[in-house]
Amino acid sequence: MALALIDSKSSSIPANLSPLIGENYDLKLTQSIQNLLVEIHKENPKFSHFIQVFYDLMQAQVDPPLESIWVYAALTFRSRNHPKEDPLNRISAAKDLFQLVSACSASVSSLKSIALLAPVVYEVYNVVVDLFKRDLSLKAEKKVMKAVQNLVGVVLGYANVCSCKDLGENDGSTGSSLITPFENLIRVWMNSNEGSEFFLPLVSSDVFRGHSEREGDAGYLAGVVIAEVFLLKLCLNFKLGTSTKELEMELRTWAIASITGFQNFYLFEVLVRMLLEKTLPVTSLLSSEDEVLLRQVLYDAIILVEYSFLNPERVIHLPAERMKSIAMKRLIVTHEAVEYFREHGDQRRAISYVTAFSSSQLSSQIIKWVKNQIPEDDGAIRSKGTSPKALIKWLLNLEDHGLRVFDDSMENFRTKLVHEMSKSDSEQPASKLDSKKVDDDLLFYIDNNGDEEHADEENEKVNESMSAAFVAAAHTMTSSEKRGRKRKEGKTPEKKEKIKFVKYDLRCNSDSASGRSSFINNDSLNSGSEVENPLSDEDTE
């Protein structure tokens, strides 16, 4: 529909568009947006003229600025007067918007295409929230939920195809900065009395501020959009009635496979920043109990996996200070996760996080970076252990010696850490975590998809490795109480359980010329298989 609209207007492009290049184009775009914002606040605004103006601006360049497509799509979508009451009609309208945006952005960069999906996610989120408030019949609710899940799956698939088209675009160097403040663009979609942060409902206030601080970086906005759809997909799965244990396994497997498939640093950064908040931004969709389970799944996906796209050589396009900042945030997230599960009696999960962190590149990168800042090898300030707590205590000690480790954005976390460390000194030394024995089969998944030298061989084994990793994860995170009881009672015949793993093949097909224009159905991303748990609970120690 959108393509037909564009084609039908191609003959009406004014001849005077040719001068719209460089500074002239930017001035025209900026002035047009300012005029539109003035019109929006009028009692009886008229937008028909603006639709043509922004259509012309969109058509004037092969890779037009995000603002031109954003505003044109908003004005065109609103002019169609879609029904606003029936949930199925609203979902149909959201599909219409998705098709319009994807058609208009066919020629732009991948990150820009994903960032332009923000209004689509906003519309879908509002439909879902309204759906949960309605008292629909079981049949009607099931029908609407299926339609929503299908649309979310299609949007996720499209975003994944965009991410896979050209991973080299992640440097954001090709027209990825906004000309207009993001808050002004939000006004095109929202009523003037609504706060700007409501336009990105599935991200924390810290993430929203992060986008504002980056002055409208389209790459970061793309990561925010992926994170929103990512969370929306996970939240919808809670409504399927699956048992808690099976749901946790399925969500964890899907989350890790998706992060691996997207290979998007911005997505990872957004998820890390969310985990630093006391509550995930899903309270309108999940109960407090479900939010705790979702946080646990995200902890596993962020901490237990070594993602190749985070290797230093893969992110050389990002500022060094930004990489250091996210490394510190990952360290704090891991520390908080360890302390959380220790306090709640899940010692094995806490130890698995410590083991994963100590064996990861993140730990060695932080130590190497810090030691490069120290002029002399002073034995008094050498690291004592590689657990998150031990490393944090070491870093705080270095700051006392004058080395700046935590930037201004982490001042609140630093104050909290200082208090925690001083309190824990009288309880248990951090180094004890390093000396605890962990089972030999305790492991975490290492994503090697980014290693091109052995890419073909690794791609053939990725699903098998994923399943093996989670067999081990399930094996090592069983109840310690049950194991203690079994040791006293003696060994019993081994009982093998069947665990169902859902495999997701999100590998990129960059050779496909038509990849961006095709939509991926969510059902096409997975296939089921069963593997046997090779060890019983009794064998874990």
Backbone torsions as a table, in degrees:
resi	resn	phi	psi	omega
1	MET	NA	-46.9	-179.6
2	ALA	-65.9	-38.2	179.4
3	LEU	-65.2	-38.7	178.4
4	ALA	-64.0	-39.5	178.1
5	LEU	-61.6	-43.1	-179.5
6	ILE	-66.1	-44.0	-178.4
7	ASP	-63.9	-38.9	-177.1
8	SER	-67.0	-22.7	-178.3
9	LYS	-97.5	-3.6	-173.1
10	SER	-61.9	-29.4	-178.3
11	SER	-79.1	-11.1	-176.0
12	SER	-97.7	8.3	-179.6
13	ILE	-68.1	122.5	-177.9
14	PRO	-63.0	150.7	-178.7
15	ALA	-70.8	-22.3	-176.5
16	ASN	-80.0	10.2	177.3
17	LEU	-75.6	-19.8	-176.0
18	SER	-56.5	-34.3	178.7
19	PRO	-73.7	-8.7	-175.7
20	LEU	-77.1	73.8	176.9
21	ILE	-136.0	153.8	176.3
22	GLY	59.1	-130.9	-175.6
23	GLU	-65.3	-35.3	179.0
24	ASN	-60.9	-41.0	179.8
25	TYR	-64.6	-47.4	-178.3
26	ASP	-61.0	-40.7	179.2
27	LEU	-65.0	-43.0	178.8
28	LYS	-62.7	-44.1	-179.4
29	LEU	-64.4	-46.9	-178.8
30	THR	-62.8	-44.0	-179.5
31	GLN	-66.4	-38.1	179.3
32	SER	-64.3	-39.7	178.4
33	ILE	-66.9	-40.6	178.1
34	GLN	-62.6	-42.0	178.0
35	ASN	-63.6	-38.2	179.2
36	LEU	-65.8	-41.9	179.8
37	LEU	-63.4	-35.9	175.9
38	VAL	-65.4	-42.3	-179.2
39	GLU	-65.0	-37.2	-178.2
40	ILE	-58.8	-35.6	-175.7
41	HIS	-83.5	-1.1	177.3
42	LYS	-75.9	156.9	-178.5
43	GLU	-66.0	-39.7	177.8
44	ASN	-126.3	78.0	-176.7
45	PRO	-69.5	149.2	177.2
46	LYS	-125.4	122.5	-172.1
47	PHE	-112.9	-4.0	-174.7
48	SER	-57.9	-40.4	179.5
49	HIS	-64.6	-39.0	-177.4
50	PHE	-68.3	-30.8	178.0
51	ILE	-58.9	-44.8	179.7
52	GLN	-68.0	-39.2	-179.7
53	VAL	-60.1	-48.0	-176.7
54	PHE	-77.3	-24.9	172.1
55	TYR	-64.1	-44.9	179.3
56	ASP	-62.4	-41.2	178.2
57	LEU	-64.9	-37.3	179.6
58	MET	-67.2	-36.5	-177.3
59	GLN	-83.3	-10.8	-174.4
60	ALA	-75.0	-17.0	-178.9
61	GLN	-133.3	149.5	177.5
62	VAL	-66.4	-41.9	177.6
63	ASP	-118.5	77.7	-174.2
64	PRO	-69.3	158.9	177.1
65	PRO	-59.8	151.7	179.7
66	LEU	-56.0	-37.8	-175.5
67	GLU	-59.2	-39.9	-176.4
68	SER	-64.5	-44.0	178.8
69	ILE	-69.8	-42.4	-178.4
70	TRP	-56.2	-51.5	-176.3
71	VAL	-71.7	-41.6	179.1
72	TYR	-59.9	-45.1	-180.0
73	ALA	-63.2	-40.5	-179.6
74	ALA	-63.8	-47.9	-178.2
75	LEU	-66.7	-41.2	179.6
76	THR	-65.7	-43.8	-179.0
77	PHE	-63.4	-44.6	-178.0
78	ARG	-69.6	-26.5	-179.3
79	SER	-72.4	-13.8	-176.7
80	ARG	-85.7	-9.3	174.3
81	ASN	51.3	59.3	177.9
82	HIS	-68.7	147.3	175.3
83	PRO	-58.7	141.9	-173.8
84	LYS	-114.7	4.7	-176.1
85	GLU	-103.7	-57.2	-175.9
86	ASP	-68.6	128.6	-178.0
87	PRO	-59.1	-40.2	-179.2
88	LEU	-66.0	-37.1	176.9
89	ASN	-66.5	-36.3	178.6
90	ARG	-69.2	-36.2	176.2
91	ILE	-66.5	-40.0	177.1
92	SER	-61.7	-38.6	177.7
93	ALA	-65.7	-39.3	178.2
94	ALA	-64.6	-37.9	175.7
95	LYS	-62.9	-41.4	178.6
96	ASP	-60.5	-42.6	178.3
97	LEU	-64.4	-42.3	179.1
98	PHE	-60.3	-43.9	179.6
99	GLN	-65.6	-38.1	178.6
100	LEU	-63.9	-48.3	-178.2
101	VAL	-65.1	-45.4	-177.8
102	SER	-65.9	-33.5	177.8
103	ALA	-70.2	-42.0	-178.7
104	CYS	-70.1	-24.9	-175.6
105	SER	-102.3	16.7	-175.5
106	ALA	-61.2	-28.4	-174.8
107	SER	-100.7	-1.8	-175.2
108	VAL	-92.2	174.9	-178.1
109	SER	-65.0	160.2	-175.9
110	SER	-62.2	-48.1	-178.3
111	LEU	-62.8	-37.3	179.0
112	LYS	-66.8	-38.2	178.0
113	SER	-60.6	-41.6	-179.8
114	ILE	-70.2	-43.0	180.0
115	ALA	-59.2	-34.2	-179.3
116	LEU	-68.7	-10.3	178.6
117	LEU	-81.0	-4.7	-177.9
118	ALA	-53.7	-44.8	178.0
119	PRO	-64.1	-32.5	178.0
120	VAL	-63.8	-46.6	179.1
121	VAL	-62.6	-39.5	178.2
122	TYR	-59.5	-44.8	179.6
123	GLU	-66.7	-44.2	-179.1
124	VAL	-64.6	-42.9	178.8
125	TYR	-57.8	-45.5	-179.5
126	ASN	-62.7	-36.3	176.6
127	VAL	-63.6	-44.8	-178.0
128	VAL	-64.7	-45.3	179.4
129	VAL	-60.5	-43.8	178.6
130	ASP	-65.4	-36.9	179.5
131	LEU	-61.9	-42.8	-178.3
132	PHE	-67.7	-20.5	179.2
133	LYS	-88.1	-18.2	-175.8
134	ARG	-81.1	151.5	176.8
135	ASP	-102.8	75.7	-178.1
136	LEU	-91.5	158.8	173.7
137	SER	-67.3	158.7	-178.0
138	LEU	-58.4	-40.3	-178.9
139	LYS	-66.5	-44.4	-179.2
140	ALA	-66.7	-41.7	179.9
141	GLU	-63.7	-40.6	179.3
142	LYS	-63.3	-39.4	-179.7
143	LYS	-66.3	-43.9	-179.8
144	VAL	-67.6	-42.1	179.6
145	MET	-60.4	-40.8	179.1
146	LYS	-63.2	-41.8	179.6
147	ALA	-64.7	-41.1	178.8
148	VAL	-65.0	-46.1	-179.0
149	GLN	-62.2	-38.9	178.1
150	ASN	-63.6	-43.0	-179.7
151	LEU	-66.3	-42.8	177.8
152	VAL	-61.5	-40.3	177.6
153	GLY	-63.2	-40.2	178.8
154	VAL	-65.7	-43.6	179.3
155	VAL	-63.3	-42.8	177.2
156	LEU	-61.4	-43.7	179.6
157	GLY	-62.8	-41.9	178.2
158	TYR	-62.8	-44.2	178.8
159	ALA	-62.4	-37.1	179.2
160	ASN	-67.9	-40.0	177.3
161	VAL	-63.4	-41.5	177.2
162	CYS	-61.4	-41.8	-179.8
163	SER	-64.7	-36.4	-176.8
164	CYS	-80.3	-19.4	-174.3
165	LYS	-58.9	-46.1	-178.9
166	ASP	-154.7	89.6	-179.1
167	LEU	-62.4	-19.7	178.7
168	GLY	-68.9	-14.0	179.4
169	GLU	-76.4	-7.1	-176.6
170	ASN	-63.5	-9.1	177.3
171	ASP	-75.0	-10.9	176.8
172	GLY	64.0	25.2	-173.9
173	SER	-90.1	-5.3	-176.7
174	THR	-110.5	86.2	174.4
175	GLY	61.1	38.9	-174.7
176	SER	-97.3	-6.1	-180.0
177	SER	-93.4	139.4	-179.4
178	LEU	-77.2	141.8	175.8
179	ILE	-81.4	-34.0	-176.6
180	THR	-106.2	141.5	176.0
181	PRO	-54.5	138.6	-175.9
182	PHE	-60.4	-34.3	179.7
183	GLU	-60.1	-34.8	177.8
184	ASN	-68.7	-37.0	178.4
185	LEU	-67.7	-34.6	178.9
186	ILE	-63.6	-34.8	-178.6
187	ARG	-59.9	-25.9	179.4
188	VAL	-67.4	-27.1	-176.1
189	TRP	-101.7	-24.9	-172.1
190	MET	-116.6	157.7	173.7
191	ASN	-67.7	149.3	-173.6
192	SER	-64.1	-20.5	-178.2
193	ASN	-88.5	2.1	179.1
194	GLU	-98.6	142.3	179.6
195	GLY	-70.6	146.8	-177.7
196	SER	-60.3	-33.4	-176.5
197	GLU	-65.3	-19.6	179.3
198	PHE	-72.0	-14.9	178.7
199	PHE	-73.2	-24.5	174.9
200	LEU	-116.2	74.1	-168.4
201	PRO	-71.7	-19.4	-175.1
202	LEU	-104.7	27.6	173.0
203	VAL	-130.9	155.9	-178.9
204	SER	-76.4	165.8	178.5
205	SER	-62.5	-32.7	178.8
206	ASP	-65.0	-39.7	178.7
207	VAL	-66.8	-41.3	178.8
208	PHE	-63.0	-42.6	177.3
209	ARG	-63.7	-35.8	179.0
210	GLY	-60.6	-37.7	177.9
211	HIS	-68.7	-40.0	178.8
212	SER	-64.7	-38.7	-179.7
213	GLU	-65.1	-28.3	-179.2
214	ARG	-88.0	10.1	174.7
215	GLU	54.9	46.2	173.8
216	GLY	74.5	41.7	175.8
217	ASP	-68.7	114.9	-177.7
218	ALA	-64.4	-30.0	177.7
219	GLY	-64.5	-44.2	178.1
220	TYR	-66.5	-40.5	177.4
221	LEU	-61.0	-37.8	176.7
222	ALA	-61.5	-42.4	176.8
223	GLY	-62.4	-38.5	177.4
224	VAL	-62.9	-44.0	-179.3
225	VAL	-63.7	-45.2	178.1
226	ILE	-60.3	-42.8	-180.0
227	ALA	-61.9	-38.4	179.5
228	GLU	-65.2	-47.3	179.4
229	VAL	-66.0	-37.9	177.1
230	PHE	-56.7	-50.2	179.5
231	LEU	-67.8	-38.3	179.5
232	LEU	-62.0	-42.4	176.9
233	LYS	-60.4	-45.9	-180.0
234	LEU	-63.9	-42.2	-179.2
235	CYS	-64.8	-39.7	179.3
236	LEU	-63.5	-31.5	-179.9
237	ASN	-66.6	-22.0	177.3
238	PHE	-68.4	-17.6	-177.3
239	LYS	-90.7	5.5	-175.8
240	LEU	-87.1	-6.1	178.1
241	GLY	76.1	20.5	179.5
242	THR	-77.9	148.8	177.6
243	SER	-61.3	152.7	-173.8
244	THR	-58.7	-46.3	-176.7
245	LYS	-65.0	-45.0	179.7
246	GLU	-67.1	-39.3	179.4
247	LEU	-62.8	-43.5	179.8
248	GLU	-60.0	-43.9	179.8
249	MET	-63.8	-44.4	-178.5
250	GLU	-66.0	-43.4	-179.6
251	LEU	-64.9	-41.6	-179.6
252	ARG	-63.8	-46.0	179.9
253	THR	-61.0	-45.8	-179.0
254	TRP	-65.3	-42.6	-178.0
255	ALA	-60.9	-46.6	-178.6
256	ILE	-67.3	-41.9	178.6
257	ALA	-62.8	-37.3	-179.1
258	SER	-70.2	-44.8	177.8
259	ILE	-61.2	-41.5	177.6
260	THR	-62.8	-40.9	-178.5
261	GLY	-69.2	-42.3	-179.8
262	PHE	-68.6	-35.5	-177.9
263	GLN	48.1	45.0	-174.9
264	ASN	-112.9	114.3	-179.0
265	PHE	-61.6	-38.4	-177.6
266	TYR	-63.7	-40.9	176.6
267	LEU	-58.6	-47.2	-179.0
268	PHE	-61.9	-43.2	179.8
269	GLU	-61.5	-42.6	-179.7
270	VAL	-63.2	-43.1	179.5
271	LEU	-63.9	-39.9	178.0
272	VAL	-62.8	-45.0	-179.4
273	ARG	-64.5	-35.1	177.0
274	MET	-63.6	-41.1	-177.5
275	LEU	-68.5	-15.7	176.0
276	LEU	-77.9	-14.6	178.8
277	GLU	-82.3	154.8	-179.7
278	LYS	-65.6	-34.0	-178.4
279	THR	-133.2	137.9	175.8
280	LEU	-70.4	150.1	-176.5
281	PRO	-78.3	50.3	-177.9
282	VAL	-127.6	17.9	-175.0
283	THR	-63.5	-24.4	178.8
284	SER	-79.4	-10.0	-176.9
285	LEU	-116.3	-27.0	-174.3
286	LEU	-127.0	153.9	172.1
287	SER	-73.6	168.5	-180.0
288	SER	-63.5	-34.8	178.5
289	GLU	-67.2	-42.4	179.3
290	ASP	-68.0	-33.7	177.6
291	GLU	-63.3	-37.5	177.9
292	VAL	-64.2	-42.8	179.0
293	LEU	-64.9	-41.3	178.9
294	LEU	-63.6	-40.6	177.4
295	ARG	-61.5	-40.5	178.7
296	GLN	-62.6	-41.5	177.7
297	VAL	-62.1	-43.9	-179.8
298	LEU	-67.8	-37.3	174.6
299	TYR	-57.1	-47.6	-180.0
300	ASP	-59.8	-44.5	-176.5
301	ALA	-67.2	-33.2	-177.5
302	ILE	-84.9	-36.9	-171.1
303	ILE	-94.5	-40.3	-171.1
304	LEU	-83.6	-2.8	-173.7
305	VAL	-117.8	136.0	175.7
306	GLU	-100.4	98.3	-176.6
307	TYR	-84.7	127.7	-176.7
308	SER	-67.4	-27.9	-177.1
309	PHE	-72.3	-6.5	176.2
310	LEU	-94.6	-2.5	178.0
311	ASN	-59.6	143.5	-176.6
312	PRO	-52.7	-38.6	-178.0
313	GLU	-70.6	-15.9	179.4
314	ARG	-90.8	-12.2	-176.6
315	VAL	-124.7	33.2	-178.5
316	ILE	-67.2	-17.8	179.6
317	HIS	-77.2	-11.5	-179.4
318	LEU	-93.5	145.8	178.9
319	PRO	-58.7	142.9	-178.2
320	ALA	-61.0	-38.3	-178.8
321	GLU	-64.9	-33.8	178.8
322	ARG	-68.2	-40.0	178.1
323	MET	-64.5	-39.5	178.2
324	LYS	-65.1	-39.9	-179.0
325	SER	-63.7	-45.4	-179.5
326	ILE	-69.3	-31.1	176.6
327	ALA	-63.7	-42.2	178.1
328	MET	-65.0	-38.5	178.6
329	LYS	-66.0	-39.4	177.0
330	ARG	-63.3	-39.5	177.7
331	LEU	-60.6	-45.7	-179.0
332	ILE	-66.7	-41.1	177.6
333	VAL	-58.7	-44.8	179.8
334	THR	-63.5	-44.4	178.7
335	HIS	-59.9	-46.6	-178.8
336	GLU	-65.0	-36.6	177.7
337	ALA	-65.2	-44.1	178.7
338	VAL	-59.4	-48.1	-178.7
339	GLU	-65.5	-37.3	-180.0
340	TYR	-61.5	-48.8	-176.8
341	PHE	-74.0	-28.7	173.5
342	ARG	-64.5	-43.7	-179.8
343	GLU	-65.4	-29.8	-178.5
344	HIS	-96.7	12.8	172.2
345	GLY	82.9	4.6	179.1
346	ASP	-95.0	74.1	-175.8
347	GLN	-65.7	-35.8	-177.0
348	ARG	-66.5	-39.8	177.8
349	ARG	-67.4	-39.0	178.0
350	ALA	-60.9	-44.9	-179.9
351	ILE	-67.0	-35.7	178.7
352	SER	-63.9	-35.9	177.1
353	TYR	-67.0	-42.7	178.4
354	VAL	-62.0	-44.1	-179.9
355	THR	-63.4	-45.1	179.7
356	ALA	-61.7	-44.3	-179.5
357	PHE	-64.7	-46.1	-177.3
358	SER	-63.7	-28.2	-178.9
359	SER	-92.3	-4.5	-173.4
360	SER	-86.9	165.2	174.6
361	GLN	-68.1	-27.2	-177.8
362	LEU	-58.7	-47.1	-179.9
363	SER	-59.3	-48.6	-178.5
364	SER	-67.7	-34.2	178.8
365	GLN	-65.3	-42.5	179.6
366	ILE	-63.9	-45.6	-179.8
367	ILE	-63.2	-43.1	-179.8
368	LYS	-64.3	-44.3	179.8
369	TRP	-60.9	-45.1	-178.6
370	VAL	-65.2	-43.6	-178.3
371	LYS	-65.1	-27.6	176.4
372	ASN	-70.2	-18.8	178.6
373	GLN	-88.4	-12.7	-178.2
374	ILE	-90.7	120.8	-176.1
375	PRO	-64.6	-33.3	-178.6
376	GLU	-131.1	153.7	179.2
377	ASP	-79.8	81.5	-177.5
378	ASP	-84.3	114.6	-178.3
379	GLY	-61.8	-23.8	-178.6
380	ALA	-70.0	-19.1	-178.2
381	ILE	-120.8	28.1	174.4
382	ARG	-77.0	151.0	179.7
383	SER	-68.7	144.4	179.6
384	LYS	-123.5	81.4	-178.5
385	GLY	106.1	159.9	-177.0
386	THR	-122.3	12.3	173.6
387	SER	-70.3	158.1	178.7
388	PRO	-55.3	-43.6	-178.5
389	LYS	-65.2	-45.3	-179.7
390	ALA	-62.2	-39.7	-179.3
391	LEU	-68.3	-39.6	178.8
392	ILE	-64.9	-42.5	178.0
393	LYS	-60.9	-39.3	178.2
394	TRP	-63.6	-43.9	-179.2
395	LEU	-65.6	-40.7	177.6
396	LEU	-64.1	-37.2	177.0
397	ASN	-64.1	-39.1	177.9
398	LEU	-65.2	-37.6	177.3
399	GLU	-64.5	-34.2	175.8
400	ASP	-64.7	-24.3	178.1
401	HIS	-90.7	5.0	174.7
402	GLY	104.1	-2.7	179.4
403	LEU	-87.4	127.4	-179.8
404	ARG	-85.1	118.6	-177.9
405	VAL	-112.3	-50.0	-177.3
406	PHE	-94.6	128.7	-178.3
407	ASP	-80.0	-179.7	-174.9
408	ASP	-62.1	-33.7	-177.8
409	SER	-66.9	-13.2	-176.8
410	MET	-112.7	15.8	-176.6
411	GLU	-61.1	-40.9	179.4
412	ASN	-63.7	-41.1	178.8
413	PHE	-66.9	-37.2	179.9
414	ARG	-62.6	-44.1	178.8
415	THR	-60.2	-42.2	178.8
416	LYS	-64.3	-41.5	-179.3
417	LEU	-65.1	-41.6	178.7
418	VAL	-58.6	-43.2	179.3
419	HIS	-64.9	-43.7	-178.8
420	GLU	-64.0	-43.4	-176.8
421	MET	-67.3	-40.0	179.0
422	SER	-66.9	-33.4	178.9
423	LYS	-71.9	-37.7	-176.2
424	SER	-78.5	-16.4	-178.9
425	ASP	-58.1	-33.2	-178.4
426	SER	-86.8	-3.6	-176.6
427	GLU	-104.9	-62.9	-177.4
428	GLN	-150.9	125.6	177.8
429	PRO	-59.9	140.9	-178.6
430	ALA	-62.1	-30.0	-175.8
431	SER	-65.7	-18.6	-179.4
432	LYS	-64.6	-29.9	178.3
433	LEU	-62.7	-32.3	-179.3
434	ASP	-71.3	-27.4	-174.2
435	SER	-89.1	-7.5	-179.0
436	LYS	-68.5	139.9	-179.3
437	LYS	-82.2	133.1	178.3
438	VAL	-115.9	145.7	-179.5
439	ASP	-54.4	144.5	-178.5
440	ASP	-62.0	-29.7	-176.2
441	ASP	-90.3	7.3	176.8
442	LEU	-73.5	121.1	-176.8
443	LEU	-144.6	168.5	172.8
444	PHE	-132.4	156.3	-172.1
445	TYR	-75.7	132.9	176.8
446	ILE	-110.1	118.9	179.3
447	ASP	-84.3	116.7	-179.8
448	ASN	-109.8	14.7	-176.2
449	ASN	-61.4	-23.4	-177.3
450	GLY	-84.9	-6.5	-178.7
451	ASP	-85.6	100.8	-171.1
452	GLU	-69.1	-25.7	-174.4
453	GLU	-60.9	-37.9	-179.6
454	HIS	-121.4	36.3	-172.8
455	ALA	-61.3	-46.5	-176.1
456	ASP	-62.3	-44.8	-178.7
457	GLU	-64.4	-41.2	-177.8
458	GLU	-70.5	-37.9	-179.6
459	ASN	-61.9	-32.9	179.3
460	GLU	-69.2	-24.0	-173.6
461	LYS	-106.2	0.6	-170.6
462	VAL	-63.0	-44.4	-179.0
463	ASN	-66.9	-38.8	178.5
464	GLU	-64.2	-41.0	179.0
465	SER	-64.5	-40.2	179.7
466	MET	-61.4	-46.8	179.8
467	SER	-62.7	-43.9	-179.8
468	ALA	-61.7	-38.9	-179.7
469	ALA	-63.2	-40.4	-176.7
470	PHE	-82.3	-21.8	168.2
471	VAL	-61.0	-44.8	179.3
472	ALA	-66.2	-40.0	-179.7
473	ALA	-63.9	-43.5	178.2
474	ALA	-64.2	-37.0	-178.5
475	HIS	-66.5	-38.9	-173.2
476	THR	-88.0	-12.9	-176.0
477	MET	-106.5	31.0	177.9
478	THR	-85.6	168.6	-173.2
479	SER	-67.2	126.9	178.7
480	SER	-70.4	-27.4	178.9
481	GLU	-64.4	-41.1	179.9
482	LYS	-66.4	-38.4	-179.6
483	ARG	-65.7	-40.3	-179.2
484	GLY	-63.9	-38.9	178.7
485	ARG	-65.6	-39.0	-178.9
486	LYS	-67.1	-35.7	-179.9
487	ARG	-63.8	-36.8	-179.7
488	LYS	-72.2	-35.5	-176.1
489	GLU	-83.4	-14.1	-178.1
490	GLY	94.7	168.1	-177.8
491	LYS	-70.3	142.7	174.7
492	THR	-119.9	159.3	-179.7
493	PRO	-54.8	136.7	-175.7
494	GLU	-68.2	131.8	178.3
495	LYS	-114.8	117.4	-177.0
496	LYS	-90.8	131.1	177.8
497	GLU	-101.3	145.9	174.2
498	LYS	-94.3	128.1	179.2
499	ILE	-116.8	131.0	-179.8
500	LYS	-92.3	124.9	177.8
501	PHE	-111.2	134.5	175.7
502	VAL	-99.1	120.4	-177.6
503	LYS	-96.3	136.7	178.0
504	TYR	-119.9	121.9	178.4
505	ASP	-101.1	96.4	-178.3
506	LEU	-105.8	22.8	-178.9
507	ARG	-67.5	147.7	-174.2
508	CYS	-80.5	144.9	171.8
509	ASN	-116.2	79.1	-172.8
510	SER	-72.3	-9.4	-178.8
511	ASP	-83.2	-9.9	-176.9
512	SER	-78.6	120.1	-178.5
513	ALA	-74.6	-26.0	-177.2
514	SER	-102.2	14.5	-174.9
515	GLY	-58.6	-40.4	-175.2
516	ARG	-68.7	-29.5	-174.5
517	SER	-87.2	-9.2	-179.7
518	SER	-97.2	141.1	-179.0
519	PHE	-99.6	136.6	-178.0
520	ILE	-92.2	123.5	174.9
521	ASN	-76.3	137.3	-176.1
522	ASN	-59.3	-33.3	-178.2
523	ASP	-67.3	-22.5	-177.9
524	SER	-80.0	-5.5	-175.7
525	LEU	-91.6	-3.0	-174.5
526	ASN	-141.6	160.1	171.9
527	SER	-150.3	148.6	-174.8
528	GLY	-97.6	153.3	174.0
529	SER	-154.8	157.8	179.4
530	GLU	-119.8	137.8	174.4
531	VAL	-130.6	154.8	-179.8
532	GLU	-92.1	141.2	174.6
533	ASN	-70.4	113.8	-170.7
534	PRO	-71.8	-18.7	-176.9
535	LEU	-131.4	144.7	177.4
536	SER	-88.4	173.6	-179.0
537	ASP	-60.6	-31.2	-175.4
538	GLU	-66.7	-23.8	-174.1
539	ASP	-90.7	2.5	-174.6
540	THR	-75.8	-10.1	175.8
541	GLU	-135.8	NA	NA
